[in-house]
């Protein structure tokens, strides 16, 4: 069973490539995930592992939105970080890429998270999402 239909995935890659990051590169964490951020009462309260920062498109750091937030919380998050529509599209593509990479991980937590992220994205895009029952 495919959680993200191939044609839809290709469409979003193409859409994102038409909206590249054109501003100056910014410093990024590069590995924001459930193990590197602290959330207290639904708010970010800290980030760890900042010793290896990278420079690039901020959309890559926004993928965490699909890992920890529901749809309403994602909207609030993207508003708070002033992410425009093109940045959210690129972040979604990065989230799909990351989830597909971890979909068959031998680390069961990573595999479950990947499947949950893909379900959330499918649901958000109205692609007839069905939960992957692992």
N, CA, C and O atoms as CSV, one atom per row, in Angstrom:
chain,resi,resn,atom,element,x,y,z
A,1,UNK,N,N,0.846,-1.186,0.000
A,1,UNK,CA,C,0.000,0.000,0.000
A,1,UNK,C,C,0.884,1.239,0.000
A,1,UNK,O,O,1.842,1.330,0.767
A,2,UNK,N,N,0.558,2.178,-0.854
A,2,UNK,CA,C,1.318,3.425,-0.906
A,2,UNK,C,C,0.579,4.491,-0.097
A,2,UNK,O,O,-0.612,4.728,-0.300
A,3,UNK,N,N,1.296,5.119,0.809
A,3,UNK,CA,C,0.685,6.144,1.649
A,3,UNK,C,C,0.575,7.461,0.893
A,3,UNK,O,O,-0.379,8.211,1.098
A,4,UNK,N,N,1.531,7.750,0.028
A,4,UNK,CA,C,1.494,8.941,-0.808
A,4,UNK,C,C,1.534,8.468,-2.256
A,4,UNK,O,O,2.540,7.902,-2.683
A,5,UNK,N,N,0.466,8.684,-3.024
A,5,UNK,CA,C,0.474,8.262,-4.421
A,5,UNK,C,C,1.632,8.909,-5.181
A,5,UNK,O,O,1.909,10.097,-5.020
A,6,UNK,N,N,2.296,8.113,-6.005
A,6,UNK,CA,C,3.490,8.574,-6.715
A,6,UNK,C,C,3.207,9.816,-7.548
A,6,UNK,O,O,4.003,10.754,-7.539
A,7,UNK,N,N,2.096,9.840,-8.263
A,7,UNK,CA,C,1.791,10.997,-9.112
A,7,UNK,C,C,1.609,12.268,-8.280
A,7,UNK,O,O,2.068,13.339,-8.675
A,8,UNK,N,N,0.949,12.153,-7.146
A,8,UNK,CA,C,0.771,13.325,-6.285
A,8,UNK,C,C,2.103,13.793,-5.720
A,8,UNK,O,O,2.357,14.994,-5.632
A,9,UNK,N,N,2.944,12.857,-5.341
A,9,UNK,CA,C,4.267,13.204,-4.828
A,9,UNK,C,C,5.073,13.938,-5.894
A,9,UNK,O,O,5.706,14.953,-5.603
A,10,UNK,N,N,5.053,13.433,-7.123
A,10,UNK,CA,C,5.767,14.083,-8.230
A,10,UNK,C,C,5.232,15.499,-8.445
A,10,UNK,O,O,6.003,16.431,-8.671
A,11,UNK,N,N,3.915,15.653,-8.372
A,11,UNK,CA,C,3.305,16.966,-8.565
A,11,UNK,C,C,3.818,17.968,-7.525
A,11,UNK,O,O,4.116,19.115,-7.858
A,12,UNK,N,N,3.920,17.535,-6.276
A,12,UNK,CA,C,4.386,18.449,-5.233
A,12,UNK,C,C,5.868,18.757,-5.361
A,12,UNK,O,O,6.287,19.872,-5.050
A,13,UNK,N,N,6.673,17.802,-5.811
A,13,UNK,CA,C,8.087,18.087,-6.077
A,13,UNK,C,C,8.189,19.160,-7.149
A,13,UNK,O,O,8.957,20.112,-7.012
A,14,UNK,N,N,7.401,19.002,-8.234
A,14,UNK,CA,C,7.437,19.982,-9.321
A,14,UNK,C,C,6.949,21.343,-8.850
A,14,UNK,O,O,7.536,22.368,-9.197
A,15,UNK,N,N,5.890,21.360,-8.072
A,15,UNK,CA,C,5.356,22.626,-7.555
A,15,UNK,C,C,6.394,23.326,-6.682
A,15,UNK,O,O,6.590,24.536,-6.791
A,16,UNK,N,N,7.046,22.577,-5.832
A,16,UNK,CA,C,8.064,23.160,-4.949
A,16,UNK,C,C,9.242,23.688,-5.744
A,16,UNK,O,O,9.813,24.721,-5.394
A,17,UNK,N,N,9.613,22.993,-6.809
A,17,UNK,CA,C,10.771,23.438,-7.590
A,17,UNK,C,C,10.470,24.730,-8.340
A,17,UNK,O,O,11.394,25.438,-8.743
A,18,UNK,N,N,9.202,25.045,-8.530
A,18,UNK,CA,C,8.836,26.320,-9.162
A,18,UNK,C,C,8.849,27.470,-8.154
A,18,UNK,O,O,8.698,28.632,-8.530
A,19,UNK,N,N,9.028,27.146,-6.889
A,19,UNK,CA,C,9.043,28.152,-5.828
A,19,UNK,C,C,10.320,28.035,-4.995
A,19,UNK,O,O,10.254,27.838,-3.782
A,20,UNK,N,N,11.482,28.155,-5.645
A,20,UNK,CA,C,12.725,27.969,-4.886
A,20,UNK,C,C,12.952,29.110,-3.898
A,20,UNK,O,O,12.381,30.194,-4.023
A,21,UNK,N,N,13.791,28.836,-2.927
A,21,UNK,CA,C,14.200,29.861,-1.971
A,21,UNK,C,C,15.102,30.821,-2.720
A,21,UNK,O,O,16.172,30.418,-3.179
A,22,UNK,N,N,14.705,32.081,-2.859
A,22,UNK,CA,C,15.467,33.048,-3.648
A,22,UNK,C,C,16.105,34.135,-2.790
A,22,UNK,O,O,16.844,34.978,-3.299
A,23,UNK,N,N,15.825,34.115,-1.513
A,23,UNK,CA,C,16.414,35.110,-0.625
A,23,UNK,C,C,17.791,34.638,-0.183
A,23,UNK,O,O,18.234,33.553,-0.560
A,24,UNK,N,N,18.456,35.446,0.604
A,24,UNK,CA,C,19.771,35.056,1.114
A,24,UNK,C,C,19.650,33.801,1.962
A,24,UNK,O,O,18.670,33.622,2.685
A,25,UNK,N,N,20.660,32.926,1.869
A,25,UNK,CA,C,20.633,31.726,2.718
A,25,UNK,C,C,20.586,32.132,4.192
A,25,UNK,O,O,21.102,33.181,4.579
A,26,UNK,N,N,19.965,31.293,4.992
A,26,UNK,CA,C,19.873,31.550,6.423
A,26,UNK,C,C,20.503,30.390,7.187
A,26,UNK,O,O,20.644,29.286,6.660
A,27,UNK,N,N,20.874,30.654,8.420
A,27,UNK,CA,C,21.433,29.603,9.270
A,27,UNK,C,C,20.287,28.728,9.760
A,27,UNK,O,O,19.264,29.223,10.233
A,28,UNK,N,N,20.478,27.420,9.640
A,28,UNK,CA,C,19.458,26.445,10.014
A,28,UNK,C,C,20.016,25.445,11.001
A,28,UNK,O,O,21.227,25.245,11.089
A,29,UNK,N,N,19.131,24.829,11.733
A,29,UNK,CA,C,19.526,23.719,12.600
A,29,UNK,C,C,19.881,22.525,11.738
A,29,UNK,O,O,20.914,21.887,11.942
A,30,UNK,N,N,19.019,22.222,10.769
A,30,UNK,CA,C,19.287,21.141,9.834
A,30,UNK,C,C,18.824,19.769,10.285
A,30,UNK,O,O,18.817,18.828,9.490
A,31,UNK,N,N,18.435,19.636,11.555
A,31,UNK,CA,C,17.998,18.330,12.041
A,31,UNK,C,C,16.964,18.475,13.154
A,31,UNK,O,O,17.033,17.782,14.169
A,32,UNK,N,N,16.011,19.376,12.957
A,32,UNK,CA,C,14.964,19.514,13.966
A,32,UNK,C,C,14.070,18.287,13.905
A,32,UNK,O,O,13.564,17.924,12.844
A,33,UNK,N,N,13.885,17.662,15.042
A,33,UNK,CA,C,13.025,16.479,15.132
A,33,UNK,C,C,12.590,16.318,16.581
A,33,UNK,O,O,12.926,17.142,17.433
A,34,UNK,N,N,11.853,15.273,16.854
A,34,UNK,CA,C,11.324,15.072,18.208
A,34,UNK,C,C,12.405,14.925,19.269
A,34,UNK,O,O,12.143,15.124,20.455
A,35,UNK,N,N,13.616,14.577,18.853
A,35,UNK,CA,C,14.705,14.404,19.815
A,35,UNK,C,C,15.535,15.665,20.010
A,35,UNK,O,O,16.328,15.743,20.948
A,36,UNK,N,N,15.363,16.659,19.130
A,36,UNK,CA,C,16.202,17.854,19.229
A,36,UNK,C,C,15.438,19.120,19.614
A,36,UNK,O,O,16.041,20.184,19.754
A,37,UNK,N,N,14.126,19.020,19.786
A,37,UNK,CA,C,13.363,20.181,20.253
A,37,UNK,C,C,12.609,19.816,21.520
A,37,UNK,O,O,12.234,18.663,21.732
A,38,UNK,N,N,12.401,20.799,22.334
A,38,UNK,CA,C,11.605,20.634,23.544
A,38,UNK,C,C,10.322,21.426,23.344
A,38,UNK,O,O,10.354,22.581,22.919
A,39,UNK,N,N,9.216,20.809,23.645
A,39,UNK,CA,C,7.917,21.471,23.564
A,39,UNK,C,C,7.270,21.371,24.933
A,39,UNK,O,O,7.135,20.285,25.497
A,40,UNK,N,N,6.868,22.536,25.464
A,40,UNK,CA,C,6.201,22.591,26.756
A,40,UNK,C,C,4.879,23.321,26.578
A,40,UNK,O,O,4.849,24.453,26.095
A,41,UNK,N,N,3.798,22.679,26.964
A,41,UNK,CA,C,2.463,23.274,26.838
A,41,UNK,C,C,2.211,23.770,25.414
A,41,UNK,O,O,1.754,24.894,25.208
A,42,UNK,N,N,2.517,22.911,24.432
A,42,UNK,CA,C,2.301,23.190,23.010
A,42,UNK,C,C,3.122,24.365,22.477
A,42,UNK,O,O,2.756,24.956,21.461
A,43,UNK,N,N,4.222,24.711,23.142
A,43,UNK,CA,C,5.092,25.787,22.666
A,43,UNK,C,C,6.527,25.300,22.667
A,43,UNK,O,O,6.941,24.537,23.540
A,44,UNK,N,N,7.289,25.758,21.663
A,44,UNK,CA,C,8.709,25.433,21.656
A,44,UNK,C,C,9.347,26.039,22.889
A,44,UNK,O,O,9.119,27.207,23.203
A,45,UNK,N,N,10.141,25.253,23.587
A,45,UNK,CA,C,10.811,25.785,24.770
A,45,UNK,C,C,12.319,25.602,24.711
A,45,UNK,O,O,13.032,26.101,25.582
A,46,UNK,N,N,12.817,24.901,23.705
A,46,UNK,CA,C,14.258,24.734,23.593
A,46,UNK,C,C,14.656,23.881,22.408
A,46,UNK,O,O,13.862,23.101,21.881
A,47,UNK,N,N,15.908,24.047,21.999
A,47,UNK,CA,C,16.489,23.271,20.903
A,47,UNK,C,C,17.854,22.797,21.355
A,47,UNK,O,O,18.623,23.561,21.937
A,48,UNK,N,N,18.156,21.532,21.089
A,48,UNK,CA,C,19.465,20.981,21.432
A,48,UNK,C,C,20.195,20.576,20.158
A,48,UNK,O,O,19.633,20.616,19.063
A,49,UNK,N,N,21.443,20.189,20.317
A,49,UNK,CA,C,22.305,19.783,19.206
A,49,UNK,C,C,22.473,20.900,18.184
A,49,UNK,O,O,22.231,20.702,16.994
A,50,UNK,N,N,22.881,22.057,18.645
A,50,UNK,CA,C,23.076,23.191,17.740
A,50,UNK,C,C,24.531,23.357,17.316
A,50,UNK,O,O,24.893,24.373,16.722
A,51,UNK,N,N,25.359,22.371,17.615
A,51,UNK,CA,C,26.778,22.518,17.291
A,51,UNK,C,C,27.087,22.353,15.805
A,51,UNK,O,O,28.168,22.739,15.362
A,52,UNK,N,N,26.167,21.792,15.029
A,52,UNK,CA,C,26.408,21.601,13.596
A,52,UNK,C,C,25.288,22.290,12.821
A,52,UNK,O,O,24.364,21.634,12.341
A,53,UNK,N,N,25.372,23.595,12.701
A,53,UNK,CA,C,24.371,24.350,11.967
A,53,UNK,C,C,24.722,24.347,10.486
A,53,UNK,O,O,25.881,24.156,10.118
A,54,UNK,N,N,23.716,24.559,9.633
A,54,UNK,CA,C,23.942,24.605,8.197
A,54,UNK,C,C,23.353,25.895,7.650
A,54,UNK,O,O,22.667,26.621,8.370
A,55,UNK,N,N,23.615,26.183,6.386
A,55,UNK,CA,C,23.083,27.365,5.727
A,55,UNK,C,C,22.237,26.894,4.550
A,55,UNK,O,O,22.652,26.014,3.797
A,56,UNK,N,N,21.045,27.481,4.389
A,56,UNK,CA,C,20.205,27.066,3.272
A,56,UNK,C,C,18.790,27.594,3.344
A,56,UNK,O,O,18.543,28.690,3.848
A,57,UNK,N,N,17.863,26.799,2.833
A,57,UNK,CA,C,16.444,27.129,2.743
A,57,UNK,C,C,15.764,26.838,4.084
A,57,UNK,O,O,15.831,25.708,4.567
A,58,UNK,N,N,15.118,27.825,4.689
A,58,UNK,CA,C,14.478,27.604,5.986
A,58,UNK,C,C,13.357,26.567,5.949
A,58,UNK,O,O,12.970,26.053,6.998
A,59,UNK,N,N,12.836,26.253,4.789
A,59,UNK,CA,C,11.760,25.259,4.695
A,59,UNK,C,C,12.193,23.909,5.247
A,59,UNK,O,O,11.369,23.158,5.769
A,60,UNK,N,N,13.473,23.598,5.134
A,60,UNK,CA,C,13.926,22.283,5.609
A,60,UNK,C,C,13.799,22.150,7.127
A,60,UNK,O,O,13.633,21.039,7.629
A,61,UNK,N,N,13.873,23.237,7.851
A,61,UNK,CA,C,13.701,23.173,9.306
A,61,UNK,C,C,12.226,23.162,9.723
A,61,UNK,O,O,11.913,22.883,10.880
A,62,UNK,N,N,11.338,23.457,8.804
A,62,UNK,CA,C,9.916,23.520,9.145
A,62,UNK,C,C,9.211,22.175,9.029
A,62,UNK,O,O,8.028,22.067,9.352
A,63,UNK,N,N,9.920,21.155,8.575
A,63,UNK,CA,C,9.307,19.828,8.422
A,63,UNK,C,C,8.804,19.281,9.748
A,63,UNK,O,O,7.908,18.437,9.775
A,64,UNK,N,N,9.366,19.750,10.825
A,64,UNK,CA,C,8.955,19.268,12.146
A,64,UNK,C,C,7.477,19.547,12.418
A,64,UNK,O,O,6.868,18.897,13.267
A,65,UNK,N,N,6.906,20.504,11.705
A,65,UNK,CA,C,5.492,20.837,11.912
A,65,UNK,C,C,4.586,19.628,11.727
A,65,UNK,O,O,3.586,19.487,12.430
A,66,UNK,N,N,4.930,18.754,10.782
A,66,UNK,CA,C,4.094,17.570,10.538
A,66,UNK,C,C,4.413,16.445,11.513
A,66,UNK,O,O,3.661,15.476,11.616
A,67,UNK,N,N,5.511,16.571,12.220
A,67,UNK,CA,C,5.875,15.552,13.208
A,67,UNK,C,C,5.198,15.788,14.553
A,67,UNK,O,O,4.848,14.832,15.244
A,68,UNK,N,N,5.010,17.050,14.930
A,68,UNK,CA,C,4.546,17.316,16.294
A,68,UNK,C,C,3.227,18.071,16.398
A,68,UNK,O,O,2.642,18.121,17.480
A,69,UNK,N,N,2.741,18.659,15.312
A,69,UNK,CA,C,1.541,19.482,15.398
A,69,UNK,C,C,0.381,18.893,14.614
A,69,UNK,O,O,0.579,18.216,13.605
A,70,UNK,N,N,-0.842,19.159,15.090
A,70,UNK,CA,C,-2.020,18.828,14.288
A,70,UNK,C,C,-2.220,19.970,13.284
A,70,UNK,O,O,-1.451,20.931,13.278
A,71,UNK,N,N,-3.237,19.869,12.450
A,71,UNK,CA,C,-3.416,20.846,11.373
A,71,UNK,C,C,-3.573,22.276,11.894
A,71,UNK,O,O,-2.958,23.197,11.358
A,72,UNK,N,N,-4.380,22.468,12.919
A,72,UNK,CA,C,-4.578,23.808,13.481
A,72,UNK,C,C,-3.264,24.348,14.051
A,72,UNK,O,O,-2.918,25.508,13.824
A,73,UNK,N,N,-2.542,23.520,14.782
A,73,UNK,CA,C,-1.268,23.951,15.361
A,73,UNK,C,C,-0.246,24.275,14.273
A,73,UNK,O,O,0.562,25.188,14.441
A,74,UNK,N,N,-0.272,23.535,13.154
A,74,UNK,CA,C,0.651,23.834,12.044
A,74,UNK,C,C,0.376,25.222,11.489
A,74,UNK,O,O,1.306,25.982,11.218
A,75,UNK,N,N,-0.903,25.553,11.319
A,75,UNK,CA,C,-1.249,26.884,10.801
A,75,UNK,C,C,-0.733,27.974,11.734
A,75,UNK,O,O,-0.187,28.978,11.277
A,76,UNK,N,N,-0.903,27.780,13.022
A,76,UNK,CA,C,-0.402,28.747,14.003
A,76,UNK,C,C,1.118,28.831,13.919
A,76,UNK,O,O,1.683,29.924,13.922
A,77,UNK,N,N,1.775,27.682,13.843
A,77,UNK,CA,C,3.237,27.623,13.754
A,77,UNK,C,C,3.736,28.364,12.520
A,77,UNK,O,O,4.639,29.194,12.619
A,78,UNK,N,N,3.151,28.069,11.346
A,78,UNK,CA,C,3.608,28.713,10.113
A,78,UNK,C,C,3.357,30.218,10.147
A,78,UNK,O,O,4.146,30.989,9.600
A,79,UNK,N,N,2.276,30.636,10.777
A,79,UNK,CA,C,2.013,32.062,10.934
A,79,UNK,C,C,3.057,32.698,11.850
A,79,UNK,O,O,3.566,33.782,11.565
A,80,UNK,N,N,3.367,32.019,12.945
A,80,UNK,CA,C,4.334,32.554,13.913
A,80,UNK,C,C,5.728,32.707,13.317
A,80,UNK,O,O,6.453,33.637,13.668
A,81,UNK,N,N,6.108,31.798,12.414
A,81,UNK,CA,C,7.444,31.896,11.808
A,81,UNK,C,C,7.406,32.670,10.494
A,81,UNK,O,O,8.404,32.752,9.779
A,82,UNK,N,N,6.222,33.243,10.184
A,82,UNK,CA,C,6.023,34.060,8.989
A,82,UNK,C,C,6.394,33.313,7.712
A,82,UNK,O,O,7.029,33.871,6.817
A,83,UNK,N,N,5.993,32.050,7.635
A,83,UNK,CA,C,6.251,31.243,6.442
A,83,UNK,C,C,5.199,31.564,5.385
A,83,UNK,O,O,3.999,31.449,5.637
A,84,UNK,N,N,5.658,31.969,4.202
A,84,UNK,CA,C,4.710,32.221,3.125
A,84,UNK,C,C,4.282,30.897,2.489
A,84,UNK,O,O,4.805,29.835,2.826
A,85,UNK,N,N,3.330,30.979,1.572
A,85,UNK,CA,C,2.764,29.774,0.957
A,85,UNK,C,C,3.841,28.934,0.269
A,85,UNK,O,O,3.840,27.709,0.395
A,86,UNK,N,N,4.753,29.574,-0.451
A,86,UNK,CA,C,5.807,28.842,-1.162
A,86,UNK,C,C,6.718,28.104,-0.184
A,86,UNK,O,O,7.148,26.984,-0.460
A,87,UNK,N,N,7.012,28.722,0.948
A,87,UNK,CA,C,7.861,28.072,1.954
A,87,UNK,C,C,7.155,26.864,2.553
A,87,UNK,O,O,7.783,25.831,2.784
A,88,UNK,N,N,5.855,26.983,2.806
A,88,UNK,CA,C,5.096,25.850,3.345
A,88,UNK,C,C,5.065,24.706,2.330
A,88,UNK,O,O,5.178,23.540,2.709
A,89,UNK,N,N,4.914,25.028,1.053
A,89,UNK,CA,C,4.932,23.986,0.014
A,89,UNK,C,C,6.273,23.261,0.022
A,89,UNK,O,O,6.319,22.031,-0.021
A,90,UNK,N,N,7.370,24.028,0.077
A,90,UNK,CA,C,8.703,23.394,0.102
A,90,UNK,C,C,8.887,22.589,1.382
A,90,UNK,O,O,9.472,21.507,1.350
A,91,UNK,N,N,8.398,23.102,2.502
A,91,UNK,CA,C,8.511,22.370,3.770
A,91,UNK,C,C,7.749,21.052,3.690
A,91,UNK,O,O,8.221,20.030,4.189
A,92,UNK,N,N,6.588,21.071,3.071
A,92,UNK,CA,C,5.798,19.847,2.928
A,92,UNK,C,C,6.567,18.824,2.088
A,92,UNK,O,O,6.589,17.637,2.414
A,93,UNK,N,N,7.189,19.286,1.016
A,93,UNK,CA,C,7.972,18.373,0.175
A,93,UNK,C,C,9.149,17.804,0.959
A,93,UNK,O,O,9.438,16.611,0.865
A,94,UNK,N,N,9.829,18.648,1.731
A,94,UNK,CA,C,10.924,18.157,2.579
A,94,UNK,C,C,10.398,17.126,3.575
A,94,UNK,O,O,11.059,16.120,3.835
A,95,UNK,N,N,9.215,17.370,4.132
A,95,UNK,CA,C,8.634,16.429,5.099
A,95,UNK,C,C,8.315,15.091,4.437
A,95,UNK,O,O,8.535,14.036,5.031
A,96,UNK,N,N,7.796,15.133,3.205
A,96,UNK,CA,C,7.523,13.892,2.474
A,96,UNK,C,C,8.826,13.156,2.203
A,96,UNK,O,O,8.915,11.943,2.391
A,97,UNK,N,N,9.842,13.902,1.756
A,97,UNK,CA,C,11.149,13.283,1.475
A,97,UNK,C,C,11.701,12.584,2.721
A,97,UNK,O,O,12.123,11.429,2.669
A,98,UNK,N,N,11.688,13.305,3.829
A,98,UNK,CA,C,12.223,12.758,5.080
A,98,UNK,C,C,11.423,11.530,5.526
A,98,UNK,O,O,11.996,10.534,5.968
A,99,UNK,N,N,10.103,11.610,5.407
A,99,UNK,CA,C,9.255,10.488,5.812
A,99,UNK,C,C,9.458,9.278,4.908
A,99,UNK,O,O,9.511,8.146,5.388
A,100,UNK,N,N,9.572,9.509,3.607
A,100,UNK,CA,C,9.790,8.381,2.694
A,100,UNK,C,C,11.138,7.719,2.973
A,100,UNK,O,O,11.276,6.500,2.868
A,101,UNK,N,N,12.119,8.530,3.327
A,101,UNK,CA,C,13.449,8.002,3.648
A,101,UNK,C,C,13.394,7.090,4.876
A,101,UNK,O,O,14.133,6.110,4.957
A,102,UNK,N,N,12.523,7.412,5.824
A,102,UNK,CA,C,12.436,6.652,7.075
A,102,UNK,C,C,11.277,5.657,7.115
A,102,UNK,O,O,11.070,4.983,8.125
A,103,UNK,N,N,10.535,5.565,6.037
A,103,UNK,CA,C,9.326,4.737,5.998
A,103,UNK,C,C,9.585,3.286,6.389
A,103,UNK,O,O,8.810,2.701,7.146
A,104,UNK,N,N,10.656,2.709,5.886
A,104,UNK,CA,C,10.990,1.307,6.182
A,104,UNK,C,C,12.170,1.185,7.139
A,104,UNK,O,O,12.880,0.180,7.127
A,105,UNK,N,N,12.378,2.190,7.954
A,105,UNK,CA,C,13.492,2.180,8.902
A,105,UNK,C,C,13.399,0.982,9.849
A,105,UNK,O,O,12.309,0.548,10.223
A,106,UNK,N,N,14.559,0.464,10.224
A,106,UNK,CA,C,14.585,-0.608,11.227
A,106,UNK,C,C,14.338,-0.048,12.627
A,106,UNK,O,O,14.051,-0.800,13.558
A,107,UNK,N,N,14.450,1.272,12.774
A,107,UNK,CA,C,14.091,1.941,14.029
A,107,UNK,C,C,12.574,2.125,14.007
A,107,UNK,O,O,12.064,2.996,13.302
A,108,UNK,N,N,11.864,1.319,14.764
A,108,UNK,CA,C,10.401,1.305,14.710
A,108,UNK,C,C,9.790,2.676,14.997
A,108,UNK,O,O,8.773,3.033,14.403
A,109,UNK,N,N,10.397,3.448,15.902
A,109,UNK,CA,C,9.874,4.782,16.199
A,109,UNK,C,C,9.961,5.682,14.973
A,109,UNK,O,O,9.030,6.433,14.685
A,110,UNK,N,N,11.091,5.608,14.241
A,110,UNK,CA,C,11.255,6.406,13.025
A,110,UNK,C,C,10.259,5.974,11.952
A,110,UNK,O,O,9.678,6.809,11.260
A,111,UNK,N,N,10.070,4.678,11.823
A,111,UNK,CA,C,9.139,4.156,10.824
A,111,UNK,C,C,7.704,4.586,11.127
A,111,UNK,O,O,6.983,5.010,10.224
A,112,UNK,N,N,7.292,4.482,12.369
A,112,UNK,CA,C,5.935,4.895,12.754
A,112,UNK,C,C,5.752,6.394,12.548
A,112,UNK,O,O,4.720,6.826,12.035
A,113,UNK,N,N,6.743,7.188,12.943
A,113,UNK,CA,C,6.661,8.633,12.752
A,113,UNK,C,C,6.548,8.965,11.268
A,113,UNK,O,O,5.746,9.817,10.886
A,114,UNK,N,N,7.337,8.308,10.434
A,114,UNK,CA,C,7.291,8.551,8.990
A,114,UNK,C,C,5.898,8.281,8.443
A,114,UNK,O,O,5.372,9.070,7.658
A,115,UNK,N,N,5.312,7.190,8.845
A,115,UNK,CA,C,3.978,6.828,8.371
A,115,UNK,C,C,2.930,7.816,8.881
A,115,UNK,O,O,1.995,8.159,8.158
A,116,UNK,N,N,3.082,8.269,10.116
A,116,UNK,CA,C,2.157,9.263,10.663
A,116,UNK,C,C,2.264,10.587,9.909
A,116,UNK,O,O,1.249,11.218,9.611
A,117,UNK,N,N,3.489,11.006,9.602
A,117,UNK,CA,C,3.701,12.249,8.853
A,117,UNK,C,C,3.048,12.141,7.477
A,117,UNK,O,O,2.359,13.065,7.045
A,118,UNK,N,N,3.257,11.027,6.791
A,118,UNK,CA,C,2.657,10.852,5.469
A,118,UNK,C,C,1.130,10.854,5.550
A,118,UNK,O,O,0.466,11.402,4.669
A,119,UNK,N,N,0.578,10.259,6.578
A,119,UNK,CA,C,-0.875,10.283,6.768
A,119,UNK,C,C,-1.354,11.722,6.946
A,119,UNK,O,O,-2.334,12.133,6.325
A,120,UNK,N,N,-0.666,12.487,7.791
A,120,UNK,CA,C,-1.074,13.879,8.046
A,120,UNK,C,C,-1.021,14.706,6.765
A,120,UNK,O,O,-1.915,15.511,6.500
A,121,UNK,N,N,0.031,14.504,5.973
A,121,UNK,CA,C,0.163,15.262,4.725
A,121,UNK,C,C,-0.931,14.853,3.746
A,121,UNK,O,O,-1.558,15.713,3.127
A,122,UNK,N,N,-1.165,13.562,3.601
A,122,UNK,CA,C,-2.257,13.087,2.741
A,122,UNK,C,C,-3.578,13.709,3.160
A,122,UNK,O,O,-4.336,14.201,2.324
A,123,UNK,N,N,-3.846,13.684,4.453
A,123,UNK,CA,C,-5.092,14.223,4.996
A,123,UNK,C,C,-5.188,15.723,4.724
A,123,UNK,O,O,-6.234,16.220,4.307
A,124,UNK,N,N,-4.102,16.429,4.961
A,124,UNK,CA,C,-4.058,17.878,4.761
A,124,UNK,C,C,-4.330,18.254,3.309
A,124,UNK,O,O,-4.985,19.258,3.030
A,125,UNK,N,N,-3.822,17.441,2.389
A,125,UNK,CA,C,-3.970,17.732,0.965
A,125,UNK,C,C,-5.263,17.171,0.376
A,125,UNK,O,O,-5.537,17.346,-0.811
A,126,UNK,N,N,-6.048,16.502,1.203
A,126,UNK,CA,C,-7.306,15.950,0.721
A,126,UNK,C,C,-7.131,14.810,-0.259
A,126,UNK,O,O,-7.902,14.677,-1.209
A,127,UNK,N,N,-6.124,13.988,-0.033
A,127,UNK,CA,C,-5.827,12.887,-0.951
A,127,UNK,C,C,-6.462,11.573,-0.515
A,127,UNK,O,O,-5.962,10.499,-0.849
A,128,UNK,N,N,-7.554,11.651,0.226
A,128,UNK,CA,C,-8.218,10.430,0.660
A,128,UNK,C,C,-7.349,9.621,1.596
A,128,UNK,O,O,-7.198,8.410,1.433
A,129,UNK,N,N,-6.786,10.289,2.568
A,129,UNK,CA,C,-5.845,9.649,3.486
A,129,UNK,C,C,-6.483,8.503,4.251
A,129,UNK,O,O,-7.612,8.597,4.732
A,130,UNK,N,N,-5.739,7.439,4.348
A,130,UNK,CA,C,-6.099,6.314,5.208
A,130,UNK,C,C,-4.887,6.024,6.066
A,130,UNK,O,O,-3.766,5.991,5.558
A,131,UNK,N,N,-5.086,5.815,7.346
A,131,UNK,CA,C,-3.919,5.541,8.194
A,131,UNK,C,C,-3.233,4.250,7.778
A,131,UNK,O,O,-3.886,3.263,7.439
A,132,UNK,N,N,-1.913,4.273,7.811
A,132,UNK,CA,C,-1.120,3.077,7.556
A,132,UNK,C,C,-1.057,2.333,8.879
A,132,UNK,O,O,-0.525,2.853,9.860
A,133,UNK,N,N,-1.585,1.144,8.913
A,133,UNK,CA,C,-1.672,0.413,10.174
A,133,UNK,C,C,-0.397,-0.333,10.511
A,133,UNK,O,O,-0.425,-1.320,11.247
A,134,UNK,N,N,0.717,0.132,9.979
A,134,UNK,CA,C,2.044,-0.386,10.272
A,134,UNK,C,C,2.103,-1.833,9.906
A,134,UNK,O,O,3.143,-2.471,10.075
